[in-house]
C-alpha cells in the first residue's frame, strides 16, 4: 500500500498545460467534422434522441488525455515513504577524515595502515549506534565518501570501498580537515567532532592545516588527531619487474601540526603505532560526553511509477482497441 506519496520532479506537472491546446484542437476538429444543412423546420427531429454511440465517441479523446496525464505523473517520479517517527537519542555528530595517500600502504600495521584504519574505523562506527557519522577521505585532494548519516550499514559499506590510489597522491591535511568541517558545520548537534587520521606531513592543498583548524574552531568543532605509524622505519611495498619488493622507509608524521590542531579546537592528539593502540585510541574517544540529538527514523523511498505506467499502457491499449473496432468510422 502506498503511503505518503511524494514527487521528486514536481516541475513536470507543468506539462498538464498541454491539455489546453489539445482540448482547443479537439473542439475545432470536431466542429469541422460535423456536416451542416439548411432545413425549414426541426420539429420532426425534436423527439429524436442522440444515440449513445455519438456521445461515447468522445471517450477516445478522454482516454488519450488520461494516458498523457499518467505519463506526466510517471515523469514526476512518485515515491512512497513509511510514516516518519521523530525521536530523541543520546549521541554526537562525528566525521572521520581518513588519509588514503600511498604511504598508508606501509605494513607496520596489519595488513597495512589503511586496511587497519578501515577495519578499526568500522568497529568504531558499529559501537556508536546512536550517533550520526560521516566519512571524508583525502590524499593530494579531499572528497566526501559519506555525509553524516544514521544509516551505519551504508557507512560501513562505503568504508570498505576506500582504497589508496583513487585520487591524486600526496598529503593534503588542510584540505581533508576543511572538507570534514564543511560536512559537519551545519549540524544542529551541540557536540560536533572530527577524527583526523594521517601518517604524513602536509605537502599539498590550497588550505593549510592551521587555516582549516581555525575554520573548525569558528564552528565549535572539536578535532581529535591521530598520527598513524610506528617510530623509526616501516616496511613499504614497491612494485618492481620481479614482483613486490619491500624497503624500510622513515616514518614522518608532523606531530607538531596535529597537536596544534587538537589543542586549538579543544580536542586531543594521539599516536597509534599498531592496531591495538589504534583501537585503544578509538575507545578513549568513545568515552567523550554525549549530547541529545533529535533524529527522524524513516524507510528508504520506494519508486511508485510502475502502477501509473501500467495503467497508462492499459488505457492506451483500450483506446486503440475501441478506435479500430467500435468507433472505427468516427472522426
C-alpha positions as CSV (number, residue, x, y, z in Angstrom):
1,X,0.0,0.0,0.0
2,X,1.4,3.4,-1.0
3,X,1.6,5.9,1.8
4,X,2.8,9.5,1.9
5,X,3.3,9.8,-1.8
6,X,5.8,12.5,-2.9
7,X,7.0,13.5,-6.3
8,X,10.7,14.1,-7.0
9,X,10.3,16.1,-10.2
10,X,7.3,18.3,-9.5
11,X,8.2,20.6,-12.4
12,X,6.9,18.0,-14.8
13,X,3.4,18.8,-13.7
14,X,3.6,22.0,-15.8
15,X,3.2,19.7,-18.7
16,X,-0.5,19.4,-17.8
17,X,-0.8,22.8,-19.5
18,X,-0.6,20.9,-22.8
19,X,-4.3,20.0,-22.2
20,X,-5.3,23.5,-23.1
21,X,-4.2,23.4,-26.8
22,X,-5.2,19.7,-27.1
23,X,-8.8,20.5,-26.0
24,X,-9.0,23.6,-28.3
25,X,-7.7,21.5,-31.2
26,X,-10.2,18.7,-30.5
27,X,-13.2,21.1,-30.3
28,X,-12.0,22.8,-33.6
29,X,-11.6,19.4,-35.3
30,X,-15.0,18.2,-34.1
31,X,-16.7,21.3,-35.3
32,X,-15.2,20.9,-38.8
33,X,-16.2,17.2,-38.9
34,X,-19.9,17.9,-38.4
35,X,-21.7,18.5,-41.6
36,X,-24.4,21.2,-41.8
37,X,-27.6,21.6,-44.0
38,X,-30.4,24.1,-44.1
39,X,-34.0,22.9,-43.4
40,X,-37.2,24.8,-42.9
41,X,-38.0,23.2,-39.5
42,X,-36.5,20.9,-36.9
43,X,-39.9,19.9,-35.5
44,X,-39.6,16.5,-36.9
45,X,-36.3,15.9,-35.2
46,X,-37.2,17.2,-31.7
47,X,-38.2,13.8,-30.4
48,X,-35.2,12.0,-31.8
49,X,-32.6,11.3,-29.1
50,X,-28.9,11.5,-29.8
51,X,-27.5,7.9,-29.9
52,X,-25.3,6.9,-27.0
53,X,-22.6,5.9,-29.5
54,X,-22.5,9.5,-30.7
55,X,-21.7,10.7,-27.1
56,X,-19.3,7.8,-26.5
57,X,-17.1,8.7,-29.5
58,X,-15.6,11.4,-27.3
59,X,-14.4,8.7,-25.0
60,X,-11.4,8.1,-27.2
61,X,-10.2,11.7,-26.6
62,X,-10.8,11.4,-22.9
63,X,-8.7,8.2,-22.8
64,X,-5.9,9.8,-24.7
65,X,-5.8,12.7,-22.2
66,X,-5.7,10.1,-19.4
67,X,-2.7,8.4,-21.0
68,X,-0.9,11.7,-21.3
69,X,-1.7,12.6,-17.7
70,X,-0.4,9.3,-16.4
71,X,2.8,9.7,-18.4
72,X,3.3,13.1,-16.8
73,X,2.8,11.5,-13.3
74,X,5.5,8.9,-14.2
75,X,7.9,11.6,-15.3
76,X,7.3,13.4,-11.9
77,X,8.7,10.2,-10.2
78,X,6.2,9.3,-7.5
79,X,7.8,7.8,-4.4
80,X,6.2,6.4,-1.2
81,X,7.5,6.7,2.3
82,X,6.6,5.0,5.5
83,X,5.5,7.3,8.3
84,X,8.3,9.3,9.8
85,X,8.8,8.9,13.5
86,X,10.6,11.6,15.5
87,X,12.6,10.5,18.5
88,X,15.4,11.9,20.7
89,X,18.6,9.9,21.4
90,X,21.9,10.4,23.0
91,X,24.8,11.0,20.6
92,X,27.1,13.3,18.8
93,X,27.8,14.1,15.2
94,X,31.2,12.7,14.2
95,X,33.1,12.9,10.9
96,X,36.1,10.7,10.3
97,X,38.8,12.2,8.0
98,X,41.0,9.4,6.7
99,X,44.3,9.8,4.9
100,X,44.4,7.4,1.9
101,X,47.8,8.5,0.5
102,X,50.3,6.0,-0.9
103,X,52.3,6.0,2.4
104,X,49.2,4.4,4.1
105,X,50.2,1.2,2.4
106,X,53.1,0.7,4.8
107,X,52.9,-2.5,6.7
108,X,53.8,-1.6,10.2
109,X,50.1,-2.2,10.8
110,X,48.4,-5.5,9.8
111,X,47.8,-5.9,7.0
112,X,48.8,-2.3,6.3
113,X,47.9,1.1,7.7
114,X,44.9,1.9,5.5
115,X,43.2,-1.5,6.0
116,X,43.8,-1.4,9.7
117,X,42.3,2.1,9.8
118,X,39.3,1.0,7.8
119,X,38.7,-2.1,9.9
120,X,39.0,-0.3,13.3
121,X,37.0,2.6,12.0
122,X,34.2,0.3,11.0
123,X,34.3,-1.2,14.5
124,X,34.0,2.3,15.9
125,X,31.0,3.1,13.7
126,X,29.3,-0.1,14.9
127,X,30.0,0.7,18.6
128,X,28.1,4.0,18.4
129,X,24.6,3.2,17.1
130,X,23.0,6.4,18.4
131,X,25.4,8.8,16.6
132,X,25.4,10.3,13.2
133,X,28.7,9.6,11.5
134,X,30.3,10.6,8.2
135,X,33.5,9.9,6.2
136,X,35.9,12.1,4.3
137,X,39.0,10.7,2.6
138,X,42.0,12.7,1.4
139,X,45.4,12.4,-0.1
140,X,46.5,15.1,-2.6
141,X,42.9,16.3,-2.5
142,X,39.8,15.5,-0.5
143,X,36.2,14.4,-1.0
144,X,33.3,13.2,1.0
145,X,32.9,9.4,0.9
146,X,29.7,9.5,3.0
147,X,27.9,12.5,4.5
148,X,26.6,12.4,8.1
149,X,24.1,9.6,8.5
150,X,22.4,7.3,11.0
151,X,22.5,4.5,8.3
152,X,25.5,2.9,9.7
153,X,25.2,-0.2,7.4
154,X,25.6,2.1,4.4
155,X,28.5,3.9,6.0
156,X,30.3,0.7,6.8
157,X,29.8,-0.4,3.2
158,X,31.3,2.8,1.9
159,X,34.2,2.5,4.4
160,X,35.0,-0.9,2.9
161,X,35.3,0.6,-0.6
162,X,38.0,3.1,0.4
163,X,41.5,2.4,-1.0
164,X,44.6,4.2,-1.9
165,X,45.2,5.4,-5.5
166,X,41.7,6.7,-6.3
167,X,42.7,10.3,-6.2
168,X,45.9,12.2,-6.7
169,X,48.6,11.2,-4.3
170,X,50.0,13.5,-1.6
171,X,49.1,14.6,1.8
172,X,46.6,17.5,2.0
173,X,45.8,17.5,5.7
174,X,44.3,21.0,5.5
175,X,42.0,20.0,2.6
176,X,40.9,16.9,4.4
177,X,40.2,18.8,7.6
178,X,38.4,21.6,5.8
179,X,36.2,19.2,3.9
180,X,35.2,17.4,7.1
181,X,34.4,20.8,8.7
182,X,32.3,21.7,5.8
183,X,30.3,18.5,6.1
184,X,29.6,18.9,9.8
185,X,29.5,22.7,10.4
186,X,25.7,23.0,9.7
187,X,24.9,20.2,12.2
188,X,22.3,21.0,14.8
189,X,24.1,18.9,17.4
190,X,25.6,20.5,20.4
191,X,28.7,18.3,20.1
192,X,30.4,18.1,16.8
193,X,33.6,16.1,16.4
194,X,36.1,15.3,13.7
195,X,38.6,12.4,14.0
196,X,41.5,13.1,11.7
197,X,43.9,10.2,10.8
198,X,47.1,10.7,8.9
199,X,50.6,9.3,8.6
200,X,52.4,12.1,6.9
201,X,53.3,15.8,6.6
202,X,51.1,18.3,4.8
203,X,52.6,18.8,1.3
204,X,49.6,19.7,-0.9
205,X,46.3,21.5,-1.0
206,X,45.2,25.1,-1.2
207,X,44.2,25.2,2.5
208,X,46.8,24.9,5.3
209,X,46.2,22.7,8.3
210,X,46.1,25.6,10.7
211,X,43.7,27.6,8.5
212,X,41.4,24.6,8.5
213,X,41.9,24.4,12.2
214,X,40.7,28.0,12.6
215,X,37.7,27.0,10.4
216,X,36.9,24.2,12.8
217,X,37.3,26.4,15.9
218,X,35.0,29.0,14.4
219,X,32.2,26.5,14.3
220,X,32.9,25.0,17.7
221,X,34.1,21.6,16.3
222,X,36.5,19.5,18.3
223,X,39.2,17.7,16.3
224,X,40.8,14.6,17.6
225,X,44.0,14.0,15.6
226,X,45.7,10.6,15.2
227,X,49.2,10.1,13.8
228,X,49.4,6.6,12.3
229,X,52.8,4.9,12.1
230,X,55.4,3.2,14.3
231,X,58.5,5.1,15.5
232,X,61.5,4.9,13.2
233,X,61.3,2.9,10.0
234,X,58.4,1.0,8.5
235,X,58.3,-1.7,5.7
236,X,56.8,-0.3,2.5
237,X,55.9,-2.4,-0.6
238,X,57.3,-1.4,-4.0
239,X,56.2,-2.9,-7.3
240,X,59.1,-4.0,-9.4
241,X,59.7,-6.1,-12.5
242,X,60.3,-9.0,-10.2
243,X,57.1,-8.5,-8.2
244,X,56.6,-6.7,-4.9
245,X,59.7,-5.8,-3.0
246,X,59.9,-4.3,0.5
247,X,62.0,-1.5,1.6
248,X,62.1,0.2,5.0
249,X,61.2,3.9,4.8
250,X,61.3,6.5,7.5
251,X,58.0,7.4,9.3
252,X,57.5,11.1,9.0
253,X,54.4,12.5,10.9
254,X,54.0,16.2,11.5
255,X,53.1,15.7,15.2
256,X,53.5,19.4,16.0
257,X,50.8,20.4,13.5
258,X,48.5,17.6,14.7
259,X,49.0,18.7,18.3
260,X,48.3,22.3,17.5
261,X,45.1,21.4,15.6
262,X,43.9,19.3,18.6
263,X,44.7,21.9,21.2
264,X,43.3,24.8,19.2
265,X,39.9,23.1,18.8
266,X,39.6,21.5,22.3
267,X,40.4,18.0,21.1
268,X,43.4,15.7,21.8
269,X,46.3,14.3,19.8
270,X,47.1,10.6,19.8
271,X,49.9,8.5,18.3
272,X,48.9,5.0,17.0
273,X,51.9,2.6,16.5
274,X,50.0,-0.6,15.9
275,X,46.4,-2.0,15.5
276,X,45.9,-2.4,19.3
277,X,47.0,1.1,20.0
278,X,44.6,2.5,17.4
279,X,41.7,0.5,19.0
280,X,42.6,1.9,22.4
281,X,42.5,5.5,20.9
282,X,39.1,4.9,19.5
283,X,37.9,3.6,22.8
284,X,39.2,6.7,24.6
285,X,37.4,8.9,22.1
286,X,34.3,6.8,22.6
287,X,34.1,8.0,26.2
288,X,33.6,11.6,25.2
289,X,30.4,13.3,26.6
290,X,27.3,12.6,24.7
291,X,24.6,15.1,23.9
292,X,20.9,15.0,22.9
293,X,20.2,14.8,19.2
294,X,16.8,14.8,17.6
295,X,16.6,12.3,14.7
296,X,14.0,11.1,12.3
297,X,13.7,7.4,11.5
298,X,12.2,6.6,8.2
299,X,12.3,3.9,5.5
300,X,14.0,4.3,2.1
301,X,11.9,5.9,-0.6
302,X,10.2,3.4,-2.9
303,X,9.6,4.2,-6.5
304,X,5.9,4.0,-7.3
305,X,5.8,4.9,-11.0
306,X,5.2,1.3,-12.2
307,X,1.4,1.2,-11.4
308,X,0.9,4.5,-13.2
309,X,2.9,3.3,-16.2
310,X,1.0,0.0,-16.4
311,X,-2.3,1.9,-16.2
312,X,-1.2,4.2,-19.0
313,X,-0.4,1.3,-21.3
314,X,-3.7,-0.4,-20.4
315,X,-5.7,2.7,-21.2
316,X,-3.7,3.2,-24.4
317,X,-4.5,-0.3,-25.4
318,X,-8.2,0.2,-24.7
319,X,-8.2,3.4,-26.7
320,X,-6.7,1.7,-29.7
321,X,-9.0,-1.3,-29.4
322,X,-12.1,0.9,-29.4
323,X,-10.7,3.1,-32.2
324,X,-10.3,0.2,-34.6
325,X,-13.5,-1.6,-33.6
326,X,-16.5,0.1,-32.0
327,X,-15.5,3.6,-33.2
328,X,-13.8,2.7,-36.4
329,X,-15.7,5.1,-38.5
330,X,-15.7,8.1,-36.2
331,X,-13.6,11.2,-36.8
